[in-house]
């Protein structure tokens, strides 16, 4: 009986030690870091839906600036974009409600333009991101347009993308991994669901990105637990 009690205490102590080790070697979560791209009125471009099973289309929507929030480098620092435009094509219309149009996954989304990283008023210096660069590109998870009144509407969406490495490096964010994106863009257009609409009166909005949470920490901890359980079982069998 004393041997069994001792083994239980030994197992608990080693388990706590393993948890402490995993916590010390695993990197801190980075999913709280956000890149926020600002769409500031007045905004050029268009948002449209042609009716039926057509997708929601955004064309040449001007995007003005980017700021890092909770980033490991340049936290809270904003930089102006140069000739940056957002274009997208969602999955097809999938239904809705009396006040919403819903669209499916797939399609494409991209933001193309330059970034004045050294903040001197142009994007031509070494270290800047030049005009015409793809800042991010990806595809949609979902999208919805919400009707507030007779003309005011908001497009909201979720998507997954990859980002320009120079932009990620400026904000100290991980490279070579996917990012989760969301946007909200308000605009004026006549029409009610499920009818077609088109607008060139775009107002303001935000495009935000966070890193996709990686299961590395849980995988490491789980593997350690399995190994520890097997080791403990072998010790008990030897008693």
N, C-alpha and C positions, 0 to 999 in steps of 0.2 A: 504493500500500500504506500509506503514511504517512497519507494522507487517510482511508482506511477505519479505521485504528487510532484516529485522532483522533475520528472520528465515534462509534466505540464508547465511547470514554471520555466524550465529551460526553453521549451517551445515558444512561450509567450515572450520571453526576453529576446530571443533571436528574431521573432516576428517584429517586435518594436524596433529592433536595431535595423532590420531590412527596410522598414518604412522610412526611418530616418535617413538611411543611405540613399534611397530612391529620391527622397525630397531634396537632398543636397546636390545630387548629380544631374537632375533633370532641369532644363531651363525653365525660367519663369514663363507663364502663359503670355502669348503675344496677341491673343485675339482681341484684347481691349484696345490695341493701337488702331487708330482710324485715319484714313486719308479721306478728306472731305473736299470735293470739287464743287465750287460755287457757280451757280447759274444766276446772274444778276440782271434784273430788268433794266432797260429794254433788251429783249433777247431776239436775235434773228433765228430763222429756221422755221420748220413746220412740223406739226403732228397731225396724222390723218388715219382714218379707217374707212375703207371703201365699201364696207357692208359684207353680208354673207360670212363666209369662212375666211375672209381676208385677214391678214395680220395688222397689228398696230405698227405704223411706220413713223419714225422720226428722222428728219433730214436736216443736216447742217445746223444743228442747234448750238449756238455759241456758248462756250464755257469760259469763265473769266479768271478763276484763280484756284489754287489748291493750298490746303493747310494740313499739317500733321497734328493729330490729337493723341496724346499719350504715347508718342513715338520715342524710340531710344535716342534719336538724333533730331535736332531742330524741332523739338516739341513746341507747338503753338506758333511756329513760323509759317507765314503765308508767302506764296510766290505767285506772281502773275503769269498767266498763260498767254501765248501769242498765237493768234489766228487758230484757236482751238475749236473744233466742232465735234459734237456728239451726233452719231447716226446709229439708228437701230431698226431692226425688223424682227418682231416677236414671232412666236408661234401663232397659228391661226386662231380666230375667234372661237371660243368654246362655250359661250353662254353668258349668263349674267342675271341681273335683277332689274327692277324698275329704275334703279339709280346707278347700276354698274355695267360695264362691258368687261368681260374676262377673256384673257388670251392665254394660249398654251405655251409650253416650253419649246426650246429650240431657237431657231432664228439666229440672229447675230447682233452684237453691239460693239462699238468701237469709239474711242476718243482719240482724235488725231490733232496734233499741234505742237507748239514749242513751249518750253518753260524757262523763264529768266531766273536761273538758279542763283546767279551772283548778284541779282537785284540791281542791275545798272541800267535797266530800261530797254534792253534788246536781248536776242537769243543767239547772237553771233559769236560770242566769246567761247574760248576753250573752257569746257566744264558746263556750259549751258546745254539744254536739250533743244536742238534746232527745230524750226518750223517744219511741219510735215512728218514728224515722228509719231508713231503709234504709241500712245501713252498707256492704253490698255485695250484689250479685245477679248471677247468671250461670247457666251450664249445665255439665253434666258432660262430661268426656272419657272417664272410666272410673271404675269403683268395684268394690271387692272386699271381702267379709267373710271373715276368716280365723278358723278354729276352732283354738284352742290345746289345749283339753281338753274335757270333757263340757259345760261351761257357759261358760267364758271365751272371748270373741270380740273381735276388733278390726275395725272398719270403716275402710278406707282408700280414699281417692278423689283424683282429679285433676280440676280444673275450671278454667274461664276465667270471669272476672267483671269488673265495673266497680265502682268504689268511690266512697264519699261524698267530695266535694271538700274539705270542712272537715277531715276526718280526714287526707286526703293532705297538705293544707297544713300541718297541725300537725307532721307528720313530714318535711316538705320533699320529698315524693315527687311525681312528675309526674302531672298531671291530664289527663283526656280520652283516656286510653289503656287498653287491656285489661290485666288482671293474671292471672298464673298462680297457681292456688290448689291446695293439698293439705290433706287433713285425716286425722287418725287419732283415732278415738274408741273406747275400750274399753267393753265392757258384758258383762253376764251374761245368757245365754239358753240354754235347753235346745234340742237339735236338732242334726242333722248334714246336710251337703249331700246332695241338693238340697232337703231339706225346708223347710217354712215355720218361722218363729220370730217371737217378739215379746218385747221387753224394755222394762221401765220401770226396770231397775236399771242405770243408766248410771254409769260410773266417771269417767274423766278423759280428756283428750286435747288436741290442738293443731290449730289451723287456721292455716296459713301462706300468705302471699302474696308474690310477687315480680313485678316488671314483666316484660312480655313483651319479650324481646330484640328490638331494632329493627335492621334491616339497613342503616341509614342510613350508617354508617361504611364498610361494604363497598361500598355503592352509590357513594359519593363517590370512594372509592379506585379502583374499577373504571372509573368514568367518566373519571377523571383519567388512568388508564393507557391507555385507548383513545385519548383525545385526544393524549396524549404520543406514542403509537406512530404515529398518523397524521402528527403534526408532524415526527417524526424521519424518517419515510419520505419526506416531501416534501423535507426537507433533503438526504437522500441522493440523491434523483433529480436535484437541482439541481447536485450535484457533478460 
